[in-house]
Amino acid sequence: MEAVLNFSLAKHCEAILRNAKEMNGVKFAELPVDLLVLDEEYQRPEHSWRQIATNWNDMLVGTIICSYRDCRFYVIDGATRCRAAKFLGKETINAIVYTDLTLEQEADLFARQDENKKLVTQSEKFNAHRVAKLADVLAIDAICKEYHVKPVRGRDIEGVFLTSITAVKAIYAAHGETGLRWAFDVIQGSNWHDARGGYSSTILYMLKYVYGQFGAAADRALMLILRNTQPYMLVAQAQVATGIPGQKRALITYIEGALTK
C-alpha cells in the first residue's frame, strides 16, 4: 500500500513539473502547500509567520523558491510564508522550482540567497509609497513641498534635499504634522534651510527630541542657539563639550543642557 501511495505521489509531482512553465532553465509552478517541506537542518526557526498570516494578501505573497527531490518540494526561500499559508489552510502557492539539487546544494543556496539582492533604500521606499498613495507618506510629501524641501534625490540636481527620510518619518510618527512643521520652522527660522547638514539625520533627531521634551514653546530659545552657528559646527561643538563621540547623543545632550540653564 505504501508503494502505491509513493507511486501516486511521484506521478502527481511529475505532472506538476511537466506542466510547469520554464524560463532560462528554471521552472515556475503553482505548488500544493501540503507537498512543501521545510528542512530544519538549515531553515530558520519559526518566527513572524503569524504576522504574515494576519496580513495575508494573495496578490502580495510573491514567489517562494523550492528544490524538488524525493517526491517533495523543499523550501529554500519563503519558509515563513509557507508556515503562514499552511496555518491559513491555503491550497497552493506560486514557486520557482529547481531540480536535481542535493541537500548540501540547497543549504548553500539558502545561505547565499541575499548576496545578489540590492536592498531598497529608504528614499526608494518613500518614493514607492508616494506612488502607492500611503496616507502618512503623502502628508509628509505635502509638508516638504510646503517648505520647499525635496524628500527624494532623483534626477534633480538643484534644490534642498532631505538627508534622512527615516528621521523625518520618525518625527511625523511621534508628533504628527504639527511636530514636523515645527521642526522645519526651526530649521528655516535659524537660516539653516540652505546650510550644509541643515536637514541631516542628527539635526532632525535632535529636533524630534526637543519637541517631545520641551514642546513647541522651545522654538525661540532653540533658534537663538542655532542662528549663531552652522549645523556641522554645532555638532562638533557638542561632541567636544559633552565628550560624547556619537553625534546624535552628543547634540541632544548639549542642546538639552543649553535649554535647561
Protein Blocks (a to p, Z undefined) as FASTA:
>chain_A
ZZmmmmmmmmmmmmmmmmpcceehiacddddfklpccdfklmccdehklmmmmmgcfkln
opaddddeehiacdfbhplmmmmmmmnopabdcddddehiafklmmmmmmmmmmmpccdd
fklmmmmmmmnopaklmmmmmmmmmnopafbdckbfgdcddfblklmmmmmmmnommlmm
mmmmmmmmnopmmpghklgmklmmmmmmmmmmnojmlmmmmmmmmmmpcfklmmmmmmmm
nopablklmmmmmmmmmmmZZ
